[in-house]
Amino acid sequence: MTSSPWAVEAQSDFLERAVFTAEGLIPAIAQDAESGEVLMLAWMTSEALHLTLTTGRATYFSRSRSELWIKGDTSGNTQHVVSARLDCDGDTVLLAVHQNGPACHTGSRSCFDSGPGHD
């Protein structure tokens, strides 16, 4: 595997502290590293998390296809991971990413709407 020029900032014991569900999954929130905008939520296995940390490319697990996918391999809308953090319980990953193109499969920048009262 070729090493990535993107260095992911994470504590060395990150994988050991991550708490996965009984199905072997952990939710991962991708957030724009510059603006802080929440872009998407996806799922990771320990392998996906390991690949994300070692390659700097956001790698997720598709529950519908039961396979790993690297964000942007098909669409070109890549996520280069700057940092990875765990929440206080260790059961959610927060990725700070540089998003290239829209994050959502619908073509929107974010998978989340702007909320009530916003167009």
Secondary structure by P-SEA (a helix, b strand, c coil): cccccccccccccccccccccccbbbbbbbcccccccccccccccaaaaaaaaacccbbbbcccccccccccccccbbbbbccccccccccbbbbbccccccccccccccccccccccc
